[in-house]
């Protein structure tokens, strides 16, 4: 998976975005304990809807790659 969203792809946009972030985590570009980009930043960078960004981040949380720290944001989880 690349670093851009293919809006013509049959793969849902939120899955593509989650894949980009997942690859950045696994490659160490987003190291453990680093805050993930905000929804606003994801919207601006990837030209996706806010709900799409939220769903992609939720996928990472469900996979155990990220976790929400109340009042702080969402961070890459150490186990990634």
PyMOL Python script that loads the backbone (N, CA, C, O; Angstrom):
from pymol import cmd

cmd.read_pdbstr("""\
ATOM      1  N   UNK A   1       0.843  -1.179   0.000  1.00  0.00           N
ATOM      2  CA  UNK A   1       0.000   0.000   0.000  1.00  0.00           C
ATOM      3  C   UNK A   1       0.882   1.234   0.000  1.00  0.00           C
ATOM      4  O   UNK A   1       1.883   1.287   0.716  1.00  0.00           O
ATOM      5  N   UNK A   2       0.525   2.205  -0.782  1.00  0.00           N
ATOM      6  CA  UNK A   2       1.312   3.427  -0.895  1.00  0.00           C
ATOM      7  C   UNK A   2       1.019   4.421   0.208  1.00  0.00           C
ATOM      8  O   UNK A   2       0.545   4.071   1.288  1.00  0.00           O
ATOM      9  N   UNK A   3       1.315   5.660  -0.097  1.00  0.00           N
ATOM     10  CA  UNK A   3       1.079   6.720   0.884  1.00  0.00           C
ATOM     11  C   UNK A   3      -0.004   7.683   0.414  1.00  0.00           C
ATOM     12  O   UNK A   3      -0.181   8.761   0.981  1.00  0.00           O
ATOM     13  N   UNK A   4      -0.721   7.284  -0.620  1.00  0.00           N
ATOM     14  CA  UNK A   4      -1.806   8.121  -1.119  1.00  0.00           C
ATOM     15  C   UNK A   4      -3.091   7.297  -1.163  1.00  0.00           C
ATOM     16  O   UNK A   4      -3.068   6.066  -1.180  1.00  0.00           O
ATOM     17  N   UNK A   5      -4.194   8.008  -1.180  1.00  0.00           N
ATOM     18  CA  UNK A   5      -5.507   7.383  -1.252  1.00  0.00           C
ATOM     19  C   UNK A   5      -5.928   7.305  -2.712  1.00  0.00           C
ATOM     20  O   UNK A   5      -5.844   8.293  -3.441  1.00  0.00           O
ATOM     21  N   UNK A   6      -6.378   6.135  -3.136  1.00  0.00           N
ATOM     22  CA  UNK A   6      -6.911   5.960  -4.491  1.00  0.00           C
ATOM     23  C   UNK A   6      -8.432   5.952  -4.382  1.00  0.00           C
ATOM     24  O   UNK A   6      -9.041   4.948  -4.011  1.00  0.00           O
ATOM     25  N   UNK A   7      -9.028   7.090  -4.712  1.00  0.00           N
ATOM     26  CA  UNK A   7     -10.470   7.231  -4.564  1.00  0.00           C
ATOM     27  C   UNK A   7     -11.256   6.401  -5.582  1.00  0.00           C
ATOM     28  O   UNK A   7     -12.477   6.291  -5.472  1.00  0.00           O
ATOM     29  N   UNK A   8     -10.574   5.818  -6.569  1.00  0.00           N
ATOM     30  CA  UNK A   8     -11.234   4.960  -7.557  1.00  0.00           C
ATOM     31  C   UNK A   8     -11.137   3.486  -7.191  1.00  0.00           C
ATOM     32  O   UNK A   8     -11.739   2.635  -7.846  1.00  0.00           O
ATOM     33  N   UNK A   9     -10.386   3.190  -6.152  1.00  0.00           N
ATOM     34  CA  UNK A   9     -10.173   1.805  -5.733  1.00  0.00           C
ATOM     35  C   UNK A   9     -11.447   1.211  -5.131  1.00  0.00           C
ATOM     36  O   UNK A   9     -12.241   1.926  -4.520  1.00  0.00           O
ATOM     37  N   UNK A  10     -11.638  -0.098  -5.305  1.00  0.00           N
ATOM     38  CA  UNK A  10     -12.773  -0.749  -4.646  1.00  0.00           C
ATOM     39  C   UNK A  10     -12.565  -0.888  -3.128  1.00  0.00           C
ATOM     40  O   UNK A  10     -13.513  -1.170  -2.396  1.00  0.00           O
ATOM     41  N   UNK A  11     -11.330  -0.691  -2.662  1.00  0.00           N
ATOM     42  CA  UNK A  11     -11.040  -0.754  -1.229  1.00  0.00           C
ATOM     43  C   UNK A  11     -11.559   0.534  -0.586  1.00  0.00           C
ATOM     44  O   UNK A  11     -11.226   1.627  -1.043  1.00  0.00           O
ATOM     45  N   UNK A  12     -12.369   0.416   0.467  1.00  0.00           N
ATOM     46  CA  UNK A  12     -12.903   1.620   1.108  1.00  0.00           C
ATOM     47  C   UNK A  12     -11.792   2.582   1.538  1.00  0.00           C
ATOM     48  O   UNK A  12     -10.707   2.158   1.937  1.00  0.00           O
ATOM     49  N   UNK A  13     -12.077   3.863   1.451  1.00  0.00           N
ATOM     50  CA  UNK A  13     -11.090   4.891   1.758  1.00  0.00           C
ATOM     51  C   UNK A  13     -10.585   4.761   3.194  1.00  0.00           C
ATOM     52  O   UNK A  13      -9.391   4.932   3.442  1.00  0.00           O
ATOM     53  N   UNK A  14     -11.471   4.464   4.141  1.00  0.00           N
ATOM     54  CA  UNK A  14     -11.025   4.353   5.536  1.00  0.00           C
ATOM     55  C   UNK A  14     -10.043   3.197   5.698  1.00  0.00           C
ATOM     56  O   UNK A  14      -9.111   3.288   6.497  1.00  0.00           O
ATOM     57  N   UNK A  15     -10.239   2.108   4.947  1.00  0.00           N
ATOM     58  CA  UNK A  15      -9.299   0.982   5.013  1.00  0.00           C
ATOM     59  C   UNK A  15      -7.955   1.361   4.411  1.00  0.00           C
ATOM     60  O   UNK A  15      -6.909   0.960   4.921  1.00  0.00           O
ATOM     61  N   UNK A  16      -7.977   2.132   3.331  1.00  0.00           N
ATOM     62  CA  UNK A  16      -6.727   2.588   2.730  1.00  0.00           C
ATOM     63  C   UNK A  16      -5.957   3.478   3.711  1.00  0.00           C
ATOM     64  O   UNK A  16      -4.747   3.328   3.877  1.00  0.00           O
ATOM     65  N   UNK A  17      -6.672   4.406   4.358  1.00  0.00           N
ATOM     66  CA  UNK A  17      -6.030   5.307   5.306  1.00  0.00           C
ATOM     67  C   UNK A  17      -5.486   4.527   6.503  1.00  0.00           C
ATOM     68  O   UNK A  17      -4.367   4.781   6.948  1.00  0.00           O
ATOM     69  N   UNK A  18      -6.258   3.592   7.021  1.00  0.00           N
ATOM     70  CA  UNK A  18      -5.778   2.758   8.125  1.00  0.00           C
ATOM     71  C   UNK A  18      -4.523   1.997   7.695  1.00  0.00           C
ATOM     72  O   UNK A  18      -3.589   1.849   8.483  1.00  0.00           O
ATOM     73  N   UNK A  19      -4.495   1.519   6.460  1.00  0.00           N
ATOM     74  CA  UNK A  19      -3.326   0.805   5.947  1.00  0.00           C
ATOM     75  C   UNK A  19      -2.092   1.693   5.878  1.00  0.00           C
ATOM     76  O   UNK A  19      -0.988   1.252   6.197  1.00  0.00           O
ATOM     77  N   UNK A  20      -2.275   2.933   5.464  1.00  0.00           N
ATOM     78  CA  UNK A  20      -1.154   3.879   5.411  1.00  0.00           C
ATOM     79  C   UNK A  20      -0.595   4.098   6.813  1.00  0.00           C
ATOM     80  O   UNK A  20       0.615   4.030   7.027  1.00  0.00           O
ATOM     81  N   UNK A  21      -1.495   4.362   7.768  1.00  0.00           N
ATOM     82  CA  UNK A  21      -1.056   4.594   9.146  1.00  0.00           C
ATOM     83  C   UNK A  21      -0.432   3.333   9.740  1.00  0.00           C
ATOM     84  O   UNK A  21       0.573   3.414  10.447  1.00  0.00           O
ATOM     85  N   UNK A  22      -1.015   2.176   9.460  1.00  0.00           N
ATOM     86  CA  UNK A  22      -0.481   0.894   9.944  1.00  0.00           C
ATOM     87  C   UNK A  22       0.949   0.697   9.429  1.00  0.00           C
ATOM     88  O   UNK A  22       1.839   0.298  10.181  1.00  0.00           O
ATOM     89  N   UNK A  23       1.154   0.978   8.158  1.00  0.00           N
ATOM     90  CA  UNK A  23       2.493   0.831   7.578  1.00  0.00           C
ATOM     91  C   UNK A  23       3.481   1.804   8.210  1.00  0.00           C
ATOM     92  O   UNK A  23       4.640   1.450   8.429  1.00  0.00           O
ATOM     93  N   UNK A  24       3.035   3.033   8.507  1.00  0.00           N
ATOM     94  CA  UNK A  24       3.912   4.008   9.154  1.00  0.00           C
ATOM     95  C   UNK A  24       4.285   3.555  10.559  1.00  0.00           C
ATOM     96  O   UNK A  24       5.412   3.768  11.006  1.00  0.00           O
ATOM     97  N   UNK A  25       3.341   2.931  11.251  1.00  0.00           N
ATOM     98  CA  UNK A  25       3.626   2.413  12.593  1.00  0.00           C
ATOM     99  C   UNK A  25       4.630   1.272  12.497  1.00  0.00           C
ATOM    100  O   UNK A  25       5.619   1.256  13.229  1.00  0.00           O
ATOM    101  N   UNK A  26       4.392   0.337  11.620  1.00  0.00           N
ATOM    102  CA  UNK A  26       5.267  -0.840  11.506  1.00  0.00           C
ATOM    103  C   UNK A  26       6.659  -0.476  10.996  1.00  0.00           C
ATOM    104  O   UNK A  26       7.636  -1.149  11.326  1.00  0.00           O
ATOM    105  N   UNK A  27       6.755   0.590  10.187  1.00  0.00           N
ATOM    106  CA  UNK A  27       8.051   1.028   9.669  1.00  0.00           C
ATOM    107  C   UNK A  27       8.803   1.902  10.668  1.00  0.00           C
ATOM    108  O   UNK A  27       9.956   2.265  10.436  1.00  0.00           O
ATOM    109  N   UNK A  28       8.145   2.240  11.785  1.00  0.00           N
ATOM    110  CA  UNK A  28       8.791   3.076  12.786  1.00  0.00           C
ATOM    111  C   UNK A  28       8.680   4.561  12.514  1.00  0.00           C
ATOM    112  O   UNK A  28       9.228   5.371  13.262  1.00  0.00           O
ATOM    113  N   UNK A  29       7.975   4.930  11.451  1.00  0.00           N
ATOM    114  CA  UNK A  29       7.768   6.352  11.152  1.00  0.00           C
ATOM    115  C   UNK A  29       6.876   6.989  12.223  1.00  0.00           C
ATOM    116  O   UNK A  29       6.993   8.180  12.512  1.00  0.00           O
ATOM    117  N   UNK A  30       5.999   6.196  12.797  1.00  0.00           N
ATOM    118  CA  UNK A  30       5.187   6.587  13.951  1.00  0.00           C
ATOM    119  C   UNK A  30       5.580   5.628  15.066  1.00  0.00           C
ATOM    120  O   UNK A  30       4.992   4.554  15.190  1.00  0.00           O
ATOM    121  N   UNK A  31       6.569   6.001  15.882  1.00  0.00           N
ATOM    122  CA  UNK A  31       7.072   5.080  16.903  1.00  0.00           C
ATOM    123  C   UNK A  31       6.129   4.956  18.101  1.00  0.00           C
ATOM    124  O   UNK A  31       5.231   5.779  18.282  1.00  0.00           O
ATOM    125  N   UNK A  32       6.340   3.921  18.916  1.00  0.00           N
ATOM    126  CA  UNK A  32       5.520   3.740  20.115  1.00  0.00           C
ATOM    127  C   UNK A  32       5.506   4.999  20.974  1.00  0.00           C
ATOM    128  O   UNK A  32       6.513   5.693  21.117  1.00  0.00           O
ATOM    129  N   UNK A  33       4.347   5.268  21.535  1.00  0.00           N
ATOM    130  CA  UNK A  33       4.101   6.415  22.413  1.00  0.00           C
ATOM    131  C   UNK A  33       4.032   7.753  21.686  1.00  0.00           C
ATOM    132  O   UNK A  33       3.875   8.788  22.333  1.00  0.00           O
ATOM    133  N   UNK A  34       4.145   7.763  20.362  1.00  0.00           N
ATOM    134  CA  UNK A  34       3.979   9.007  19.613  1.00  0.00           C
ATOM    135  C   UNK A  34       2.501   9.211  19.305  1.00  0.00           C
ATOM    136  O   UNK A  34       1.778   8.263  18.999  1.00  0.00           O
ATOM    137  N   UNK A  35       2.072  10.452  19.392  1.00  0.00           N
ATOM    138  CA  UNK A  35       0.672  10.753  19.104  1.00  0.00           C
ATOM    139  C   UNK A  35       0.408  10.617  17.610  1.00  0.00           C
ATOM    140  O   UNK A  35       1.202  11.064  16.782  1.00  0.00           O
ATOM    141  N   UNK A  36      -0.725   9.991  17.277  1.00  0.00           N
ATOM    142  CA  UNK A  36      -1.134   9.908  15.877  1.00  0.00           C
ATOM    143  C   UNK A  36      -1.532  11.299  15.394  1.00  0.00           C
ATOM    144  O   UNK A  36      -1.899  12.151  16.203  1.00  0.00           O
ATOM    145  N   UNK A  37      -1.462  11.537  14.081  1.00  0.00           N
ATOM    146  CA  UNK A  37      -1.953  12.808  13.566  1.00  0.00           C
ATOM    147  C   UNK A  37      -3.430  12.986  13.953  1.00  0.00           C
ATOM    148  O   UNK A  37      -4.185  12.017  14.032  1.00  0.00           O
ATOM    149  N   UNK A  38      -3.814  14.217  14.188  1.00  0.00           N
ATOM    150  CA  UNK A  38      -5.204  14.499  14.548  1.00  0.00           C
ATOM    151  C   UNK A  38      -6.120  14.221  13.362  1.00  0.00           C
ATOM    152  O   UNK A  38      -5.670  14.136  12.219  1.00  0.00           O
ATOM    153  N   UNK A  39      -7.406  14.082  13.649  1.00  0.00           N
ATOM    154  CA  UNK A  39      -8.376  13.900  12.563  1.00  0.00           C
ATOM    155  C   UNK A  39      -8.281  15.060  11.582  1.00  0.00           C
ATOM    156  O   UNK A  39      -8.336  14.863  10.368  1.00  0.00           O
ATOM    157  N   UNK A  40      -8.139  16.255  12.108  1.00  0.00           N
ATOM    158  CA  UNK A  40      -8.036  17.438  11.246  1.00  0.00           C
ATOM    159  C   UNK A  40      -6.815  17.327  10.321  1.00  0.00           C
ATOM    160  O   UNK A  40      -6.903  17.639   9.133  1.00  0.00           O
ATOM    161  N   UNK A  41      -5.692  16.887  10.866  1.00  0.00           N
ATOM    162  CA  UNK A  41      -4.486  16.717  10.050  1.00  0.00           C
ATOM    163  C   UNK A  41      -4.673  15.629   8.997  1.00  0.00           C
ATOM    164  O   UNK A  41      -4.235  15.787   7.857  1.00  0.00           O
ATOM    165  N   UNK A  42      -5.319  14.530   9.369  1.00  0.00           N
ATOM    166  CA  UNK A  42      -5.567  13.459   8.405  1.00  0.00           C
ATOM    167  C   UNK A  42      -6.490  13.939   7.287  1.00  0.00           C
ATOM    168  O   UNK A  42      -6.277  13.619   6.117  1.00  0.00           O
ATOM    169  N   UNK A  43      -7.509  14.706   7.650  1.00  0.00           N
ATOM    170  CA  UNK A  43      -8.444  15.259   6.660  1.00  0.00           C
ATOM    171  C   UNK A  43      -7.689  16.148   5.673  1.00  0.00           C
ATOM    172  O   UNK A  43      -7.879  16.047   4.461  1.00  0.00           O
ATOM    173  N   UNK A  44      -6.842  17.007   6.197  1.00  0.00           N
ATOM    174  CA  UNK A  44      -6.089  17.939   5.353  1.00  0.00           C
ATOM    175  C   UNK A  44      -5.061  17.218   4.484  1.00  0.00           C
ATOM    176  O   UNK A  44      -4.942  17.496   3.291  1.00  0.00           O
ATOM    177  N   UNK A  45      -4.326  16.298   5.088  1.00  0.00           N
ATOM    178  CA  UNK A  45      -3.247  15.607   4.373  1.00  0.00           C
ATOM    179  C   UNK A  45      -3.769  14.679   3.289  1.00  0.00           C
ATOM    180  O   UNK A  45      -3.245  14.664   2.175  1.00  0.00           O
ATOM    181  N   UNK A  46      -4.802  13.903   3.610  1.00  0.00           N
ATOM    182  CA  UNK A  46      -5.270  12.862   2.700  1.00  0.00           C
ATOM    183  C   UNK A  46      -6.551  13.215   1.954  1.00  0.00           C
ATOM    184  O   UNK A  46      -7.038  12.425   1.144  1.00  0.00           O
ATOM    185  N   UNK A  47      -7.100  14.403   2.226  1.00  0.00           N
ATOM    186  CA  UNK A  47      -8.317  14.876   1.530  1.00  0.00           C
ATOM    187  C   UNK A  47      -9.480  13.905   1.703  1.00  0.00           C
ATOM    188  O   UNK A  47     -10.175  13.564   0.746  1.00  0.00           O
ATOM    189  N   UNK A  48      -9.676  13.463   2.957  1.00  0.00           N
ATOM    190  CA  UNK A  48     -10.772  12.561   3.278  1.00  0.00           C
ATOM    191  C   UNK A  48     -11.736  13.271   4.221  1.00  0.00           C
ATOM    192  O   UNK A  48     -11.416  14.321   4.778  1.00  0.00           O
ATOM    193  N   UNK A  49     -12.906  12.690   4.392  1.00  0.00           N
ATOM    194  CA  UNK A  49     -13.892  13.232   5.323  1.00  0.00           C
ATOM    195  C   UNK A  49     -13.455  12.939   6.762  1.00  0.00           C
ATOM    196  O   UNK A  49     -12.712  11.990   7.013  1.00  0.00           O
ATOM    197  N   UNK A  50     -13.918  13.752   7.687  1.00  0.00           N
ATOM    198  CA  UNK A  50     -13.569  13.580   9.095  1.00  0.00           C
ATOM    199  C   UNK A  50     -14.024  12.206   9.614  1.00  0.00           C
ATOM    200  O   UNK A  50     -13.302  11.562  10.375  1.00  0.00           O
ATOM    201  N   UNK A  51     -15.199  11.766   9.209  1.00  0.00           N
ATOM    202  CA  UNK A  51     -15.689  10.457   9.618  1.00  0.00           C
ATOM    203  C   UNK A  51     -14.816   9.331   9.105  1.00  0.00           C
ATOM    204  O   UNK A  51     -14.637   8.318   9.780  1.00  0.00           O
ATOM    205  N   UNK A  52     -14.274   9.508   7.913  1.00  0.00           N
ATOM    206  CA  UNK A  52     -13.363   8.515   7.334  1.00  0.00           C
ATOM    207  C   UNK A  52     -12.095   8.419   8.172  1.00  0.00           C
ATOM    208  O   UNK A  52     -11.615   7.323   8.464  1.00  0.00           O
ATOM    209  N   UNK A  53     -11.555   9.575   8.558  1.00  0.00           N
ATOM    210  CA  UNK A  53     -10.352   9.606   9.394  1.00  0.00           C
ATOM    211  C   UNK A  53     -10.633   8.940  10.733  1.00  0.00           C
ATOM    212  O   UNK A  53      -9.816   8.162  11.226  1.00  0.00           O
ATOM    213  N   UNK A  54     -11.784   9.242  11.321  1.00  0.00           N
ATOM    214  CA  UNK A  54     -12.142   8.659  12.615  1.00  0.00           C
ATOM    215  C   UNK A  54     -12.268   7.141  12.513  1.00  0.00           C
ATOM    216  O   UNK A  54     -11.812   6.415  13.396  1.00  0.00           O
ATOM    217  N   UNK A  55     -12.875   6.674  11.454  1.00  0.00           N
ATOM    218  CA  UNK A  55     -13.061   5.225  11.283  1.00  0.00           C
ATOM    219  C   UNK A  55     -11.722   4.518  11.091  1.00  0.00           C
ATOM    220  O   UNK A  55     -11.529   3.416  11.604  1.00  0.00           O
ATOM    221  N   UNK A  56     -10.797   5.136  10.360  1.00  0.00           N
ATOM    222  CA  UNK A  56      -9.471   4.549  10.153  1.00  0.00           C
ATOM    223  C   UNK A  56      -8.724   4.436  11.477  1.00  0.00           C
ATOM    224  O   UNK A  56      -8.106   3.409  11.756  1.00  0.00           O
ATOM    225  N   UNK A  57      -8.778   5.482  12.288  1.00  0.00           N
ATOM    226  CA  UNK A  57      -8.099   5.464  13.583  1.00  0.00           C
ATOM    227  C   UNK A  57      -8.746   4.439  14.506  1.00  0.00           C
ATOM    228  O   UNK A  57      -8.054   3.761  15.265  1.00  0.00           O
ATOM    229  N   UNK A  58     -10.060   4.325  14.445  1.00  0.00           N
ATOM    230  CA  UNK A  58     -10.773   3.332  15.260  1.00  0.00           C
ATOM    231  C   UNK A  58     -10.312   1.919  14.887  1.00  0.00           C
ATOM    232  O   UNK A  58     -10.169   1.064  15.761  1.00  0.00           O
ATOM    233  N   UNK A  59     -10.081   1.674  13.605  1.00  0.00           N
ATOM    234  CA  UNK A  59      -9.574   0.368  13.178  1.00  0.00           C
ATOM    235  C   UNK A  59      -8.242   0.056  13.852  1.00  0.00           C
ATOM    236  O   UNK A  59      -8.018  -1.059  14.325  1.00  0.00           O
ATOM    237  N   UNK A  60      -7.359   1.057  13.891  1.00  0.00           N
ATOM    238  CA  UNK A  60      -6.049   0.862  14.513  1.00  0.00           C
ATOM    239  C   UNK A  60      -6.193   0.568  16.007  1.00  0.00           C
ATOM    240  O   UNK A  60      -5.459  -0.248  16.563  1.00  0.00           O
ATOM    241  N   UNK A  61      -7.142   1.238  16.642  1.00  0.00           N
ATOM    242  CA  UNK A  61      -7.389   0.981  18.057  1.00  0.00           C
ATOM    243  C   UNK A  61      -7.897  -0.449  18.254  1.00  0.00           C
ATOM    244  O   UNK A  61      -7.462  -1.145  19.171  1.00  0.00           O
ATOM    245  N   UNK A  62      -8.807  -0.877  17.401  1.00  0.00           N
ATOM    246  CA  UNK A  62      -9.364  -2.226  17.510  1.00  0.00           C
ATOM    247  C   UNK A  62      -8.297  -3.294  17.266  1.00  0.00           C
ATOM    248  O   UNK A  62      -8.378  -4.393  17.815  1.00  0.00           O
ATOM    249  N   UNK A  63      -7.306  -2.973  16.452  1.00  0.00           N
ATOM    250  CA  UNK A  63      -6.216  -3.906  16.159  1.00  0.00           C
ATOM    251  C   UNK A  63      -5.141  -3.888  17.241  1.00  0.00           C
ATOM    252  O   UNK A  63      -4.222  -4.706  17.215  1.00  0.00           O
ATOM    253  N   UNK A  64      -5.249  -2.970  18.181  1.00  0.00           N
ATOM    254  CA  UNK A  64      -4.254  -2.866  19.242  1.00  0.00           C
ATOM    255  C   UNK A  64      -3.011  -2.098  18.847  1.00  0.00           C
ATOM    256  O   UNK A  64      -1.997  -2.163  19.542  1.00  0.00           O
ATOM    257  N   UNK A  65      -3.071  -1.377  17.747  1.00  0.00           N
ATOM    258  CA  UNK A  65      -1.915  -0.596  17.305  1.00  0.00           C
ATOM    259  C   UNK A  65      -1.907   0.820  17.881  1.00  0.00           C
ATOM    260  O   UNK A  65      -0.875   1.490  17.875  1.00  0.00           O
ATOM    261  N   UNK A  66      -3.046   1.267  18.371  1.00  0.00           N
ATOM    262  CA  UNK A  66      -3.155   2.610  18.930  1.00  0.00           C
ATOM    263  C   UNK A  66      -4.126   2.574  20.098  1.00  0.00           C
ATOM    264  O   UNK A  66      -4.980   1.693  20.195  1.00  0.00           O
ATOM    265  N   UNK A  67      -3.972   3.555  20.984  1.00  0.00           N
ATOM    266  CA  UNK A  67      -4.927   3.653  22.083  1.00  0.00           C
ATOM    267  C   UNK A  67      -5.174   5.108  22.434  1.00  0.00           C
ATOM    268  O   UNK A  67      -4.300   5.964  22.294  1.00  0.00           O
ATOM    269  N   UNK A  68      -6.395   5.363  22.894  1.00  0.00           N
ATOM    270  CA  UNK A  68      -6.805   6.704  23.280  1.00  0.00           C
ATOM    271  C   UNK A  68      -6.362   6.966  24.709  1.00  0.00           C
ATOM    272  O   UNK A  68      -6.575   6.147  25.602  1.00  0.00           O
ATOM    273  N   UNK A  69      -5.742   8.124  24.910  1.00  0.00           N
ATOM    274  CA  UNK A  69      -5.398   8.585  26.243  1.00  0.00           C
ATOM    275  C   UNK A  69      -6.349   9.738  26.536  1.00  0.00           C
ATOM    276  O   UNK A  69      -6.235  10.802  25.926  1.00  0.00           O
ATOM    277  N   UNK A  70      -7.288   9.540  27.465  1.00  0.00           N
ATOM    278  CA  UNK A  70      -8.297  10.566  27.729  1.00  0.00           C
ATOM    279  C   UNK A  70      -7.680  11.947  27.987  1.00  0.00           C
ATOM    280  O   UNK A  70      -6.763  12.104  28.794  1.00  0.00           O
ATOM    281  N   UNK A  71      -8.212  12.922  27.281  1.00  0.00           N
ATOM    282  CA  UNK A  71      -7.754  14.295  27.440  1.00  0.00           C
ATOM    283  C   UNK A  71      -6.457  14.614  26.720  1.00  0.00           C
ATOM    284  O   UNK A  71      -6.006  15.760  26.742  1.00  0.00           O
ATOM    285  N   UNK A  72      -5.847  13.618  26.080  1.00  0.00           N
ATOM    286  CA  UNK A  72      -4.551  13.823  25.418  1.00  0.00           C
ATOM    287  C   UNK A  72      -4.595  13.565  23.923  1.00  0.00           C
ATOM    288  O   UNK A  72      -4.058  14.347  23.138  1.00  0.00           O
ATOM    289  N   UNK A  73      -5.230  12.473  23.526  1.00  0.00           N
ATOM    290  CA  UNK A  73      -5.267  12.112  22.111  1.00  0.00           C
ATOM    291  C   UNK A  73      -5.090  10.620  21.929  1.00  0.00           C
ATOM    292  O   UNK A  73      -5.267   9.838  22.864  1.00  0.00           O
ATOM    293  N   UNK A  74      -4.740  10.238  20.719  1.00  0.00           N
ATOM    294  CA  UNK A  74      -4.556   8.825  20.393  1.00  0.00           C
ATOM    295  C   UNK A  74      -3.079   8.600  20.077  1.00  0.00           C
ATOM    296  O   UNK A  74      -2.472   9.324  19.288  1.00  0.00           O
ATOM    297  N   UNK A  75      -2.531   7.584  20.711  1.00  0.00           N
ATOM    298  CA  UNK A  75      -1.095   7.319  20.619  1.00  0.00           C
ATOM    299  C   UNK A  75      -0.832   5.924  20.075  1.00  0.00           C
ATOM    300  O   UNK A  75      -1.645   5.011  20.216  1.00  0.00           O
ATOM    301  N   UNK A  76       0.341   5.788  19.443  1.00  0.00           N
ATOM    302  CA  UNK A  76       0.794   4.478  18.994  1.00  0.00           C
ATOM    303  C   UNK A  76       1.049   3.650  20.242  1.00  0.00           C
ATOM    304  O   UNK A  76       1.704   4.112  21.176  1.00  0.00           O
ATOM    305  N   UNK A  77       0.536   2.437  20.259  1.00  0.00           N
ATOM    306  CA  UNK A  77       0.675   1.565  21.415  1.00  0.00           C
ATOM    307  C   UNK A  77       2.001   0.846  21.352  1.00  0.00           C
ATOM    308  O   UNK A  77       2.462   0.491  20.267  1.00  0.00           O
ATOM    309  N   UNK A  78       2.608   0.630  22.467  1.00  0.00           N
ATOM    310  CA  UNK A  78       3.953   0.024  22.558  1.00  0.00           C
ATOM    311  C   UNK A  78       4.037  -1.341  21.891  1.00  0.00           C
ATOM    312  O   UNK A  78       5.073  -1.708  21.337  1.00  0.00           O
ATOM    313  N   UNK A  79       2.940  -2.092  21.947  1.00  0.00           N
ATOM    314  CA  UNK A  79       2.965  -3.452  21.398  1.00  0.00           C
ATOM    315  C   UNK A  79       3.059  -3.476  19.876  1.00  0.00           C
ATOM    316  O   UNK A  79       3.321  -4.528  19.292  1.00  0.00           O
ATOM    317  N   UNK A  80       2.849  -2.336  19.229  1.00  0.00           N
ATOM    318  CA  UNK A  80       2.876  -2.290  17.762  1.00  0.00           C
ATOM    319  C   UNK A  80       4.233  -2.702  17.280  1.00  0.00           C
ATOM    320  O   UNK A  80       4.476  -2.734  16.073  1.00  0.00           O
TER     321      UNK A  80
END
""", "prot")
cmd.dss("prot")
cmd.show_as("cartoon", "prot")
cmd.util.cbc("prot")
cmd.orient("prot")
